[in-house]
């Protein structure tokens, strides 16, 4: 699941993100600082104006465009910092967690403190206490403001382990005692707020509480959280807060947060009738409604077309297999907690698949291979099943059954670099189709515990690095972050709000070829072990669809919109003509429907609510002339009158070029 990522805001009083007026101070257009993203070898920067793809209709003429530029007010830019980019912000957030804990213990005597870290957009602290309410949060915030106003110093102290234990026991703080036992370093560091409150802490903090802008701090919510994340432990009260360097930054963050709510795929999935989770069937199991299923069909068709063009062979494999297969693969030993219980079939144990890899290996093993056969590329949209706690499920982002766009490449050692480069090219091609052209790329290297020789790890890591360099993408090195079976490249896409989503991954595997004993005959007639590459572009169709919904706020581009055009009669007299138009549109491969039975203004409003890209209105004049009056969500509203043939041709052109009408 992604969280709001700090972004560059362009403040423009004349522009809003939705159709409801906002206060002038919050009428903003979100964009992201392009300098944080990679450039290609040709110098092209992967940068778009994020929300313009779904919310900002382009002027229809050069004259209109020139006028729009002339009238556009000068934009003010506010950069929201991150914990990584601003040590000041990190110190503020860490100190806010301490100030909040001090306030809670003052207002609620007997409450016990646990941990209080900074997080991506703020901080939280866990307490062992009675459940809190929103009214309690307001009290806590007021007390925090008092502490800030007193400008109390933050004082660092080093003590022995024995002294720390003595002080903790005096306060009767059992959780802190457990934390102390887990600290290996010495001496033990303590941070005091004045001489009134202290906590075990390594820092860093601001120098005094007065350095916190109380108007830039907000307590957001309270939730239950198990101690140490273990459901067998006591349930704690977790208070979430956000903190920034200034009130203006907090307002910008609040705006982004509200925009994220507007784009929530769970709400839009219901409002647009795209998908649902049916309680009668079970948690985390997705039902694709006709419109959502149609979008999925378009995504799958596009995915298959690209893969076939790039030399992949498509597969379909079973959803279950003998438990023995999962023993060979190692999943039962290392992945059991994410797998469902086994089932007995005719005295043999079977297992729902959590992954597709072993199936693809079995198909590779079905015949002997020569070194001349490589590379072998196979791909499957394969549904897998993984056990998730009900509390961790979240719409389409965390489910129990999902379809991976899974592929595996079997190749020789000297082919790794070219195959990885091919995967990067394919990944970019697919993601660009859906409007994603900003990525964060990480190269993860060998962890402490791993399989495979030093030589093969060095060769594989070098091949991944060379492929990235050849591609011209900037990337970060995640030292020791690779899988135990090989190095990997992970790619996060950035959506219209600057949030990052893990989708694509490329992983070199030295483990499964060994476990399944897959071989080929080299040029000397000797058996050798091929290299195996795991790769996914979209990740899972369910999760990617959720990201797509939120990226476009449900306003899908014309080419993937489930309904591309809705034909609207002015009165019942035009229904027959409109039905004929719908038939012609459908016969030309255009997804169209007729809507009638209401007054035209209501029909138009309903189409707007359902985010239909195009509306074709027909009254008596249009019937006589054999034309339609066209309205577009992305073309500036009323486009004007045109013949049915012209309408069809324009839609086809827009779909072919992946542009708006």
ABEGO torsion letter per residue (X at the ends): XBBBBBBBBBBBAABBABABBBBAAABBBBBBBAAABBBBAAGBBBBBBAAAAAABBBBABAAAAAAAAAABBBBBBBBBBBAAABAAAAAAAAAAAAAAAAAAAAABBGBBBBBBBBBAAEBBBBBBBBBBBAAAAAAAAAAAAAAAAAGBBBBBBBBBAAAAAAAAAAAGBAAAAAAAAABABOBBBBBBBEAABBBBBAOBBBABAAABBAAABBBABBBBBBBGGBAABBBBBBBBBBBBABAAAAAAAAAAAAAAAAABAAAAAAAAGABBBBAAAEBGBBBBBAAAAAAAAAAAAAAAAAAAAAGBBBBBBBABBBAAAAAAAGAAAAAAAABBBBBBBGGBBBBBBABAAAAAAAAAAABBBBAAAOBBBBBBBBBBBBBBBAAABBEAABBABBBBBBBBBBBBAAAAAAAAAAAAAAAAAAAAAAGBABBBBBBBBBBABBBEBAAAAAAAAAAAAAAAAAAGBBBBBBBGABBAAEBBBBBBBBBAAGBBBBABBBBBBAAAAAAAGBBBBBAAGBBBBBBBBBBBAAGBAAAAAAAAAAAAGGBBBAAABABABBBBBABAAAAAAAAAAAAAAAAAGBBBBBBBGBBAAAAAAAAAAAGBABBBBBBAAAAAAGBBBBBBAAAGEBAEBBBAAAAAAAAAAAAAAGBBX
